Amino acid sequence: MLVADLDAEAGARVAAKLGGEAASHAVDVSQAGQVRDLIERAVREWGGLDVMVNNAGVGVAATTPETDEAEWDRLMDVNLKGTFLGMKYAIPAIRDSGGGSVVNISSVAALVGVPDRAAYSAAKGGILSLTRAAAIDHVAEGVRVNCICPGTVDTPWIGRITAGYPDPQAARAAMEARQPHGRFVTPEEIAAMAAYLASDEAGSVVGAAMIVDGGLTAR
Ligand SMILES: NC(=O)c1ccc[n+]([C@@H]2O[C@H](COP(=O)([O-])OP(=O)(O)OC[C@H]3O[C@@H](n4cnc5c(N)ncnc54)[C@H](O)[C@@H]3O)[C@@H](O)[C@H]2O)c1
């Protein structure tokens, strides 16, 4: 497994935790040449590519009129273009390796209106639509493309949001209490869905948006 992230140290930490053949690779997913190099390395060192997870993402908290144009461009470059580039280079590599799976990380923001997340929602909606388009284009080549729509997941992302409040602990508890199942989604629950989508058991799951949100979009 090749762990790719802009933050080289974080990627190396995850690879070390995974152990075995896992390695890390520093990449800015908005840069085509860097994504191409990443996929070429995976194919060269592992003898092929089975699964690509497009997970990198950034957020901007703003309504549409409030969104700064440069922030819009950067968010689209990382979230939407980054996913496009990951698919552009991974799909042929997966096809040439005998088939496999692409898992894109969208969001519930692609499905329902989330306040103060205009650019983010647009990018995640784009990822959902691109997932469906690519799923239809490549299913006959043995490449299944799906996405996950997570709800509120307990990652460093949440820490950055709550850090902006006078009482971060209280803000965290309030966010958690708002979840229908009374807690945050865990990163492990998202990883489990990604592992399922990547597995042969998901052989008929094509172009799907798998919601993992503790009921957030059900009410
Ligand atoms: N945490 C949530 O509640 C939540 C909900 C729905 C969707 N998501 C999505 O899940 C994904 C992971 O988010 P997270 O919560 O773990 O956030 P996070 O900020 O903890 O992790 C995001 C990772 O993306 C990396 N990254 C940022 N820009 C990059 C770039 N240009 N190239 C390569 N890597 C880059 C960061 O270094 C970081 O490791 C994102 O796509 C996010 O939109 C998160």
The ligand as an SDF file (V2000), in Angstrom:
LIG
                    3D

 44 48  0  0  0  0  0  0  0  0999 V2000
  -14.0690   14.9200    8.7570 N   0  0  0  0  0  0  0  0  0  0  0  0
  -15.3090   15.0230    8.2500 C   0  0  0  0  0  0  0  0  0  0  0  0
  -16.2900   15.2870    8.9730 O   0  0  0  0  0  0  0  0  0  0  0  0
  -15.5530   14.7530    6.7750 C   0  0  0  0  0  0  0  0  0  0  0  0
  -16.8830   14.6390    6.3420 C   0  0  0  0  0  0  0  0  0  0  0  0
  -17.1450   14.3740    5.0040 C   0  0  0  0  0  0  0  0  0  0  0  0
  -16.0860   14.2400    4.1120 C   0  0  0  0  0  0  0  0  0  0  0  0
  -14.8090   14.3630    4.5630 N   0  0  0  0  0  0  0  0  0  0  0  0
  -13.7420   14.2290    3.5690 C   0  0  0  0  0  0  0  0  0  0  0  0
  -12.8330   13.2200    3.9890 O   0  0  0  0  0  0  0  0  0  0  0  0
  -11.5500   13.4940    3.4130 C   0  0  0  0  0  0  0  0  0  0  0  0
  -10.5050   13.4250    4.4990 C   0  0  0  0  0  0  0  0  0  0  0  0
  -10.7660   14.4800    5.4180 O   0  0  0  0  0  0  0  0  0  0  0  0
  -10.3320   14.4450    6.9400 P   0  0  0  0  0  0  0  0  0  0  0  0
  -11.5220   14.6920    7.7610 O   0  0  0  0  0  0  0  0  0  0  0  0
   -9.4850   13.2450    7.2160 O   0  0  0  0  0  0  0  0  0  0  0  0
   -9.4760   15.7920    6.9680 O   0  0  0  0  0  0  0  0  0  0  0  0
   -7.9790   16.0670    7.3900 P   0  0  0  0  0  0  0  0  0  0  0  0
   -7.7530   17.5250    7.2130 O   0  0  0  0  0  0  0  0  0  0  0  0
   -7.7460   15.4730    8.7280 O   0  0  0  0  0  0  0  0  0  0  0  0
   -7.1500   15.2610    6.3110 O   0  0  0  0  0  0  0  0  0  0  0  0
   -7.0520   15.7190    4.9740 C   0  0  0  0  0  0  0  0  0  0  0  0
   -5.7380   15.2270    4.4150 C   0  0  0  0  0  0  0  0  0  0  0  0
   -5.6110   15.7050    3.0740 O   0  0  0  0  0  0  0  0  0  0  0  0
   -4.2700   16.1160    2.8860 C   0  0  0  0  0  0  0  0  0  0  0  0
   -4.1910   17.0860    1.8020 N   0  0  0  0  0  0  0  0  0  0  0  0
   -4.6630   18.3640    1.7850 C   0  0  0  0  0  0  0  0  0  0  0  0
   -4.3690   18.9450    0.6230 N   0  0  0  0  0  0  0  0  0  0  0  0
   -3.6980   18.0310   -0.1160 C   0  0  0  0  0  0  0  0  0  0  0  0
   -3.1360   18.0510   -1.4180 C   0  0  0  0  0  0  0  0  0  0  0  0
   -3.1890   19.1520   -2.1980 N   0  0  0  0  0  0  0  0  0  0  0  0
   -2.5170   16.9350   -1.8630 N   0  0  0  0  0  0  0  0  0  0  0  0
   -2.4430   15.8290   -1.0790 C   0  0  0  0  0  0  0  0  0  0  0  0
   -2.9460   15.7510    0.1570 N   0  0  0  0  0  0  0  0  0  0  0  0
   -3.5770   16.8510    0.6250 C   0  0  0  0  0  0  0  0  0  0  0  0
   -3.8770   16.7190    4.2300 C   0  0  0  0  0  0  0  0  0  0  0  0
   -2.4700   16.7980    4.3830 O   0  0  0  0  0  0  0  0  0  0  0  0
   -4.5320   15.7510    5.1990 C   0  0  0  0  0  0  0  0  0  0  0  0
   -3.6930   14.6650    5.5350 O   0  0  0  0  0  0  0  0  0  0  0  0
  -11.6620   14.8670    2.7340 C   0  0  0  0  0  0  0  0  0  0  0  0
  -11.8990   14.6860    1.3440 O   0  0  0  0  0  0  0  0  0  0  0  0
  -12.8930   15.4750    3.3890 C   0  0  0  0  0  0  0  0  0  0  0  0
  -13.5200   16.4210    2.5720 O   0  0  0  0  0  0  0  0  0  0  0  0
  -14.5000   14.6280    5.8700 C   0  0  0  0  0  0  0  0  0  0  0  0
  1  2  1  0
  2  3  2  0
  2  4  1  0
  4  5  1  0
  4 44  2  0
  5  6  2  0
  6  7  1  0
  7  8  2  0
  8  9  1  0
  8 44  1  0
  9 10  1  0
  9 42  1  0
 10 11  1  0
 11 12  1  0
 11 40  1  0
 12 13  1  0
 13 14  1  0
 14 15  2  0
 14 16  1  0
 14 17  1  0
 17 18  1  0
 18 19  2  0
 18 20  1  0
 18 21  1  0
 21 22  1  0
 22 23  1  0
 23 24  1  0
 23 38  1  0
 24 25  1  0
 25 26  1  0
 25 36  1  0
 26 27  1  0
 26 35  1  0
 27 28  2  0
 28 29  1  0
 29 30  1  0
 29 35  2  0
 30 31  1  0
 30 32  2  0
 32 33  1  0
 33 34  2  0
 34 35  1  0
 36 37  1  0
 36 38  1  0
 38 39  1  0
 40 41  1  0
 40 42  1  0
 42 43  1  0
M  CHG  2   8   1  16  -1
M  END
$$$$
